[in-house]
Amino acid sequence: MSESESSRGRWGSQLEFILTSIGCSVGLGNVWRFPYLTYTSGGGAFLVPYFICLILIGIPLFCLDISFGQFTSLGPVAAAGNISPIFKGVGMCMVTVMGLIMIYYSVVIATCIHYFFASLTDVLPWTDCLNEWNTCNCRQDTNDTDYLRNTYLNCSQIDNTGSAFSPSEEYYSNFVLGVTSGIGEAGGFQWRLVLSNLLTWTIMFLVLIKGVKSIGKVVYVFTLLPYVLLTVLLVRGLTLEGYYDGITYYLDPKLDRIAEPRVWADAAVQIFYSTSTCSGALIAMASFNSFKNNTFRDSYMIPIINALTSFYGGFATFAVLGFMALKKGVLVSEVTKQGPGLAFVVYPEALSRMPAAPFWSVLFFMMMMSLGISSMLTGVETVASAFMDEFPALRKGKNTYICRGIICFCGFLLGLPQTTQGGSYILNLMDTFVGGFPLLFAGLFEIIVLVYIYGFKRFSSDIKMMVGDTPFARYSYYGFFLWCWTIITPAAIIAVIISKCIDYTPIISEPTYPPWSETLGWLLVMTPIILIPGYALYYIVRYWKKQSFSQMFKPAPQWGPLLPENRTGAYADMGVELYSKENAIENGGGEINPSYVTEKE
């Protein structure tokens, strides 16, 4: 093992990469976003645009990501800076998006941790309205004629025409979140969430302390355990009354919805969410692969497993929702919510109505924690790898622990505003704005750089160095990826961007989200995106006297496999003299990446 390989690390086996990639892709959104999206977008009919988008967008972008990372053995920032120095901002955009997502994702995991520990009791605390956090509007069943009058409140005079809230709603809103009137009213810290978030980031640091060596071991637990628990919960759901109504509601095909552009846009965006493409995570994780790993096999297998997991999880979710609707005497549509409303209100309420409720609640939130942690591990390591690739000294000795420790500590501090009483509004704002347009633009520019500027033929030749020139590879190159990478996928991304712009609805809703919150949301959108033209402008200003404009788009002199033993074919004559900082610019490329200044220099 060379010094470069030793310092960056490598997966202990190919199975570790596959499990890590599945863990990266299969997250909380598979449980709370996909099932709801399926229902609202045409039921079973939604699977048609979803799987078409998977084939034409998800798989091509997945292959582009992991092939790029595996070939360079670098994270997204360094890899983008090598293949086209002027577009290094594309990698910066990806890492920035991932960093922003991790800030609020950790708080969601922290909430799961809180619910997990709250479930370790004889009676779940959100079972009834007999608690100090309940209000006069709390009632256990929507068909009750009277609101609760409990010992904690003076409820002798109640307006029965007002809104009614279930015990689980009030537990989540009043006890866990302590919600304020809107994003402009922060309130105090919810210390339960603060401590749970601290525990989340502590887990991140302890697992990531040795990089991929430690990640590769824990993914056997955090990736496989959710499948076991999901299956157990599905079997339990299929034994409940009303499960059939829930599943029928989930799959009921509304074929006329397929003709709506918004449904296709939702399917495409969900592919970005669920496969983690263009976030930099797959590039970073693939950079630790063996150079000869078959990226085509993984590109077909992992996205399909992810899609089937989403579909599979929908059965478990809607079986329970059908039971919930039956118990409350309402339609399934009246208990169906998305996001936190499903995970922390509807599902917990359904669990509280089952025999041995605490046991099932423990299993559910253990599954949610595992799903969240497995996804977050790859996200945090993506950010850490980006810094270490740019500053290789951070990989030496104790520096690697310090680097990861600082990243985790900063992540905890930046998440603190979301653990206040008004923090849920901030979390929803970030979730609404961060994961959409920035990922779409990152994906579009990744295709532009790799396929149009660097060139499809050159990139396919690079891939052949890794996977070989087999009949299967040739079919994948020219029968599928050629058409997707050059025409279909970029056209689809542009269409989705246009559709989202046309259908966009401002988040403004007084007093919850005042006008300035809309501005804040778009600032979150533009911060990663602006890095792409921003770095390009910086590069032009810095090097316009040393390079021609056309040279700025060409690969840097160190472009190619990181490890000397993999530099074959067109890269066989890459000389050490090319790797000096003095000669980097004169040889037609950008700044030398320190990762390439090896012991040979």
Buried (B, 14 or more C-beta within 10 A) or exposed (E): EBEBBEBBBBBEEBEBBBBBBBBBBBBBBBBBBBBBBBBBBBBBBBBBBBBBBBBBBBBBBBBBBBBBBBBBBBBBBBBBBBBBBBBBBBBBBBBBBBBBBBBBBBBBBBBBBBBBEBBEEEEBBBBBBEBEBBBBBBBBEEEEEEBBEBEBBEBEEBEEEEEBBBBBBBBBBBBBBBBBEBBBBBBEBBEBBBBBBBBBBEBBBEBBBBBBBBBBEBBEBBBBBBBEBBEBBBEBBBEBEBBEBBBBBBBEBBEEBBEBEEBBBBBBBBBBBBBBBBBBBBBBBBBBBBBEBBBBBBBBBBBBBBBEBBBBBBBBBBBBBBBBBBBBEBEBEEBBBBBBBBBBBBBBBBBBBBEEBBEBBBBBBBBBBBBBBBBBBBBBBBBBBBBBBBEBEBBEEEBBBEBBBBBBEBBBEBBBBBBBBBBBBBBBBBBBBBBBBBBBBBBBBBBBBBBEBBEBEBBBBBBBBBBEEEEEBEEBBEEBBBEBBBEBBBEBBEBBBEBBEEEEEEBBEEEBBBEEBBEBBBEBBEBBBBBBEEBBEBBEEEBEEEBEEEBBBBBBBBBBBBBBEBBEEEBEEBEEEBBBEEBBBEBBBBBBBBBBBBEEE
